[in-house]
């Protein structure tokens, strides 16, 4: 991502100022009246809400390897934190490459960051939301199988569950009970969520093995909603659907009206892999990424959309995306000019 830049006015620039009658040779203060903005290019994005502010992180695809944090009060304008990197590849964290799909969560002990590195899941902690997140023992959560895209859901009874992707001739969603203190899963509860069996989950737009990924889980009443993406992320048909269950471990019933976020709905290709959050006005939102353009996949662009829910005859909600509510978040960059 672009970082805050600072320009020092040279003698030549000062000369131009003199010509305009605006250069004061005795001024030593820093002027920062100019601002610029650029679209945020985070893939697999997540937003955490606390104390009247929003915090955005995601897959960056650039050095330094790790995760950065942006802050906003309105979801449209974002600024980098003073120390924006909340986790970096180091001796205190697991992983050397492939830092993908972070999730920030609040625990009884403070804050935690679940993420992917080296195609394994990892779990780091910090007393502060803004990091840096580290591990007492840098290690993966589970090395029995390559796994990516973690999402930790904590139920009303205090039990936590780790939803994630495991590889087996494709990408499939799995869930297991998870201990947020030890950072370990209960293998006895490890359960595959479902198979790739709806037409939208494997279109002809891009040939690939079955892929379902990017899980996010919420609970509304007595029903659990598992949101996920399907198709290869490079496909124009990469999109989002959801399934419901009466238990965090399933069994799951897929929404017959999937997908709820798709290029035909939001108007941009490759729309998927995001996270659900509630904004400061109580609206349910989904942050996700799209392709860079109609012809180019990378770097992917960040988007935010409002989700609407309608109570159905079964006592659960039908959830749809409001295509008129899309936000294209931008990072605000202040150009501080130090004058002599």
C-alpha positions as CSV (number, residue, x, y, z in Angstrom):
1,X,0.0,0.0,0.0
2,X,1.0,3.6,-0.5
3,X,2.6,5.1,2.6
4,X,2.6,8.7,3.8
5,X,5.1,10.7,1.8
6,X,6.9,13.9,2.7
7,X,8.5,16.4,0.3
8,X,11.2,18.9,1.2
9,X,10.9,22.2,-0.7
10,X,14.1,22.8,-2.5
11,X,15.7,26.1,-3.3
12,X,14.2,25.9,-6.8
13,X,10.7,25.5,-5.4
14,X,11.3,28.3,-3.0
15,X,12.4,30.5,-5.9
16,X,9.1,29.8,-7.6
17,X,7.4,30.7,-4.4
18,X,9.3,34.0,-4.4
19,X,8.2,34.7,-7.9
20,X,4.6,34.3,-6.7
21,X,5.2,36.4,-3.6
22,X,4.4,33.4,-1.4
23,X,7.8,32.2,-0.1
24,X,8.8,33.3,3.4
25,X,12.5,32.7,4.1
26,X,12.0,32.8,7.8
27,X,9.3,30.0,8.0
28,X,10.3,26.8,9.7
29,X,6.9,25.1,10.3
30,X,5.6,22.1,8.5
31,X,2.6,22.7,6.2
32,X,0.3,19.8,5.4
33,X,-2.6,21.3,3.4
34,X,-2.5,19.0,0.5
35,X,-4.0,15.5,0.5
36,X,-4.3,12.7,-2.0
37,X,-6.1,9.4,-2.0
38,X,-5.8,6.0,-3.7
39,X,-8.1,2.9,-3.8
40,X,-7.2,0.3,-1.2
41,X,-5.7,-2.8,-2.7
42,X,-6.2,-5.4,0.1
43,X,-7.4,-8.9,-0.9
44,X,-9.1,-11.2,1.6
45,X,-10.0,-8.1,3.7
46,X,-11.3,-8.0,7.3
47,X,-12.7,-5.1,9.3
48,X,-12.7,-5.0,13.2
49,X,-14.9,-2.4,14.9
50,X,-14.0,-0.8,18.3
51,X,-14.5,2.5,20.1
52,X,-16.2,4.2,17.3
53,X,-13.6,3.4,14.7
54,X,-13.1,0.8,12.0
55,X,-9.8,-1.1,11.5
56,X,-9.0,-2.8,8.1
57,X,-6.4,-5.4,7.3
58,X,-6.0,-7.9,4.5
59,X,-3.6,-9.7,2.1
60,X,-1.2,-7.0,0.9
61,X,1.1,-8.8,-1.5
62,X,4.1,-6.6,-0.9
63,X,7.1,-6.1,1.4
64,X,7.5,-6.1,4.3
65,X,5.9,-9.5,4.6
66,X,3.0,-9.5,7.1
67,X,-0.1,-7.4,7.8
68,X,-0.8,-3.7,8.0
69,X,-3.7,-1.9,9.7
70,X,-5.7,1.0,8.4
71,X,-8.1,3.2,10.5
72,X,-11.3,5.0,9.5
73,X,-14.3,6.7,11.1
74,X,-16.6,6.5,8.0
75,X,-15.6,3.4,6.0
76,X,-14.7,5.5,3.0
77,X,-11.6,7.4,4.0
78,X,-8.8,5.3,5.6
79,X,-5.4,6.2,7.0
80,X,-2.4,4.1,7.9
81,X,-1.6,3.8,11.6
82,X,1.7,5.4,12.7
83,X,3.2,1.9,13.1
84,X,0.9,0.3,10.5
85,X,2.5,-3.2,10.4
86,X,0.8,-5.2,13.1
87,X,2.6,-8.5,12.3
88,X,5.7,-9.0,10.3
89,X,7.8,-12.1,9.4
90,X,10.2,-12.4,12.3
91,X,11.6,-14.7,14.9
92,X,8.5,-14.1,17.0
93,X,6.0,-15.1,14.3
94,X,5.3,-18.2,12.2
95,X,5.9,-17.9,8.5
96,X,8.3,-16.5,5.9
97,X,6.0,-16.1,2.9
98,X,2.4,-16.2,1.8
99,X,0.8,-14.0,4.5
100,X,-2.9,-14.2,3.6
101,X,-6.3,-13.7,5.0
102,X,-5.9,-12.2,8.5
103,X,-8.7,-12.0,11.1
104,X,-8.5,-9.8,14.2
105,X,-10.6,-11.0,17.2
106,X,-11.1,-10.0,20.9
107,X,-10.5,-12.8,23.5
108,X,-10.5,-13.0,27.2
109,X,-6.7,-12.5,27.2
110,X,-6.7,-9.4,24.9
111,X,-6.5,-9.5,21.1
112,X,-5.5,-12.2,18.6
113,X,-4.7,-12.4,15.0
114,X,-5.4,-15.6,13.0
115,X,-3.7,-15.8,9.6
116,X,-2.2,-17.9,6.9
117,X,1.5,-18.2,6.2
118,X,3.5,-20.9,4.3
119,X,0.1,-22.5,3.5
120,X,-0.6,-23.2,7.2
121,X,-2.7,-21.5,9.8
122,X,-1.2,-19.4,12.6
123,X,-2.4,-17.6,15.7
124,X,-0.6,-14.6,17.3
125,X,-1.6,-12.5,20.3
126,X,-1.2,-8.9,21.6
127,X,-2.5,-6.8,24.5
128,X,-3.3,-4.0,22.0
129,X,-5.5,-4.1,19.0
130,X,-2.9,-2.2,17.1
131,X,-0.1,-4.9,17.6
132,X,2.5,-6.0,17.2
133,X,1.1,-9.5,17.3
134,X,3.6,-12.2,18.3
135,X,3.8,-15.9,19.4
136,X,5.6,-17.3,22.5
137,X,6.5,-20.2,20.3
138,X,6.4,-19.4,16.5
139,X,4.5,-22.4,15.1
140,X,1.5,-23.3,13.0
141,X,-1.8,-24.3,14.5
142,X,-1.9,-27.6,12.6
143,X,0.6,-29.2,10.3
144,X,-1.2,-32.4,9.6
145,X,-2.6,-31.0,6.4
146,X,-2.0,-27.8,4.4
147,X,-4.7,-25.3,5.5
148,X,-5.5,-21.7,4.8
149,X,-8.1,-18.9,5.4
150,X,-8.8,-19.1,9.2
151,X,-12.0,-17.7,10.8
152,X,-12.6,-18.0,14.5
153,X,-16.2,-17.9,15.8
154,X,-17.0,-17.8,19.5
155,X,-20.5,-18.8,20.4
156,X,-22.6,-17.5,23.3
157,X,-21.6,-20.4,25.5
158,X,-17.9,-19.4,25.2
159,X,-16.8,-22.2,22.9
160,X,-14.8,-21.2,19.9
161,X,-14.6,-22.8,16.5
162,X,-12.0,-22.5,13.8
163,X,-13.4,-22.5,10.3
164,X,-10.7,-23.0,7.6
165,X,-9.7,-24.5,4.2
166,X,-8.0,-27.9,4.0
167,X,-6.5,-29.2,0.7
168,X,-7.6,-32.6,-0.8
169,X,-7.7,-32.4,-4.6
170,X,-9.3,-29.0,-4.1
171,X,-10.1,-26.5,-1.4
172,X,-12.8,-27.6,1.1
173,X,-14.2,-26.0,4.2
174,X,-13.7,-27.6,7.6
175,X,-14.4,-26.7,11.2
176,X,-13.2,-27.8,14.6
177,X,-13.5,-26.6,18.2
178,X,-10.6,-24.2,19.0
179,X,-9.0,-23.2,22.2
180,X,-8.2,-19.5,22.0
181,X,-5.8,-19.7,25.0
182,X,-3.6,-22.5,23.6
183,X,-4.2,-21.8,20.0
184,X,-4.9,-25.5,19.3
185,X,-7.8,-27.3,17.6
186,X,-9.7,-30.3,19.0
187,X,-9.0,-33.0,16.4
188,X,-11.9,-35.1,17.6
189,X,-14.3,-32.4,16.4
190,X,-12.7,-31.8,13.0
191,X,-15.6,-31.9,10.5
192,X,-15.9,-31.2,6.8
193,X,-18.6,-28.6,6.2
194,X,-19.9,-29.6,2.8
195,X,-19.0,-30.5,-0.8
196,X,-19.0,-28.5,-4.0
197,X,-22.5,-29.3,-5.3
198,X,-24.2,-26.1,-6.4
199,X,-23.8,-25.0,-10.1
200,X,-22.5,-21.5,-9.2
201,X,-19.6,-23.0,-7.2
202,X,-17.8,-24.3,-10.3
203,X,-18.5,-22.4,-13.6
204,X,-16.7,-22.8,-16.9
205,X,-15.2,-19.4,-16.7
206,X,-11.9,-20.7,-15.2
207,X,-10.9,-24.4,-15.1
208,X,-9.8,-25.5,-11.7
209,X,-10.2,-28.1,-9.0
210,X,-13.2,-27.6,-6.7
211,X,-12.6,-24.5,-4.5
212,X,-14.5,-23.2,-1.5
213,X,-12.7,-20.8,0.8
214,X,-12.8,-17.5,2.7
215,X,-15.2,-18.6,5.5
216,X,-17.0,-16.2,7.9
217,X,-19.6,-17.3,10.4
218,X,-22.3,-15.3,12.3
219,X,-25.2,-16.3,14.5
220,X,-28.6,-14.7,14.2
221,X,-31.1,-16.1,16.8
222,X,-30.7,-19.9,16.8
223,X,-29.3,-20.1,13.3
224,X,-25.6,-20.1,12.2
225,X,-24.7,-18.6,8.9
226,X,-21.5,-19.7,7.1
227,X,-20.5,-17.3,4.3
228,X,-17.9,-18.6,1.8
229,X,-16.5,-18.0,-1.6
230,X,-16.4,-20.5,-4.5
231,X,-14.5,-20.8,-7.8
232,X,-10.8,-20.1,-8.3
233,X,-10.1,-16.5,-7.2
234,X,-8.8,-15.7,-10.7
235,X,-12.2,-16.6,-12.2
236,X,-14.6,-13.8,-13.1
237,X,-17.3,-15.9,-11.3
238,X,-15.5,-16.0,-8.0
239,X,-18.4,-15.1,-5.7
240,X,-20.1,-15.5,-2.3
241,X,-22.8,-17.7,-1.0
242,X,-23.9,-18.9,2.4
243,X,-25.2,-22.0,4.2
244,X,-27.2,-22.3,7.5
245,X,-27.2,-24.7,10.4
246,X,-28.5,-25.1,14.0
247,X,-25.0,-26.0,15.3
248,X,-21.6,-24.5,14.7
249,X,-20.4,-28.0,13.5
250,X,-23.3,-28.4,11.1
251,X,-24.9,-30.1,9.2
252,X,-25.2,-27.2,6.8
253,X,-28.0,-26.3,4.3
254,X,-27.0,-24.1,1.4
255,X,-29.0,-21.1,0.5
256,X,-30.9,-22.0,-2.7
257,X,-30.5,-18.5,-4.0
258,X,-26.7,-18.5,-3.9
259,X,-24.6,-16.6,-4.8
260,X,-25.5,-13.4,-3.0
261,X,-22.4,-11.5,-4.2
262,X,-21.5,-12.0,-7.8
263,X,-20.3,-9.9,-10.8
264,X,-23.9,-9.9,-12.0
265,X,-25.0,-8.2,-8.7
266,X,-22.1,-5.9,-7.8
267,X,-20.8,-5.1,-11.3
268,X,-17.2,-6.2,-10.9
269,X,-15.4,-9.5,-11.6
270,X,-14.0,-11.8,-8.9
271,X,-16.1,-10.5,-6.1
272,X,-15.4,-12.6,-2.9
273,X,-13.4,-13.7,0.1
274,X,-14.4,-11.2,2.8
275,X,-15.7,-10.7,6.3
276,X,-18.9,-9.6,7.9
277,X,-19.1,-6.8,10.5
278,X,-21.7,-4.5,12.0
279,X,-21.2,-0.8,11.3
280,X,-21.6,2.0,13.8
281,X,-25.2,2.5,12.7
282,X,-26.2,-1.2,13.2
283,X,-26.0,-2.2,9.5
284,X,-24.6,-5.6,8.6
285,X,-21.8,-5.1,6.1
286,X,-19.5,-7.4,4.1
287,X,-16.0,-6.3,3.1
288,X,-14.6,-8.2,0.1
289,X,-12.2,-7.9,-2.9
290,X,-12.7,-7.7,-6.6
291,X,-10.4,-8.0,-9.6
292,X,-8.3,-5.0,-10.5
293,X,-10.2,-4.6,-13.8
294,X,-12.2,-6.5,-16.4
295,X,-9.0,-7.9,-17.8
296,X,-6.5,-7.9,-14.9
297,X,-6.8,-9.8,-11.6
298,X,-4.0,-8.3,-9.5
299,X,-3.7,-6.2,-7.4
300,X,-7.2,-6.8,-6.2
301,X,-9.4,-3.9,-5.0
302,X,-11.2,-3.7,-1.7
303,X,-15.0,-3.2,-1.5
304,X,-17.7,-2.9,1.2
305,X,-21.4,-3.7,0.7
306,X,-24.5,-3.7,2.9
307,X,-26.2,-7.0,3.6
308,X,-30.0,-7.0,4.0
309,X,-31.9,-9.7,5.9
310,X,-35.5,-10.7,5.6
311,X,-37.1,-13.1,8.1
312,X,-38.6,-16.2,6.3
313,X,-41.2,-18.8,7.2
314,X,-38.6,-21.1,8.7
315,X,-37.7,-18.5,11.4
316,X,-34.3,-17.8,9.8
317,X,-33.2,-15.0,7.6
318,X,-32.8,-14.7,3.8
319,X,-29.8,-12.6,3.2
320,X,-29.1,-10.5,0.1
321,X,-26.6,-7.8,-0.9
322,X,-27.7,-4.2,-1.6
323,X,-25.9,-3.4,-4.9
324,X,-26.7,0.3,-4.4
325,X,-24.6,0.5,-1.2
326,X,-21.1,-0.4,-2.5
327,X,-18.3,1.6,-1.0
328,X,-14.9,1.9,-2.7
329,X,-12.6,2.6,0.3
330,X,-9.6,4.9,-0.3
331,X,-6.5,5.5,1.7
332,X,-6.0,9.2,2.4
333,X,-2.4,10.4,2.1
334,X,-1.3,13.7,3.5
335,X,1.5,15.4,1.7
336,X,3.4,17.2,4.5
337,X,5.6,19.9,3.1
338,X,8.5,21.1,5.3
339,X,9.5,24.6,4.4
340,X,12.8,26.3,5.3
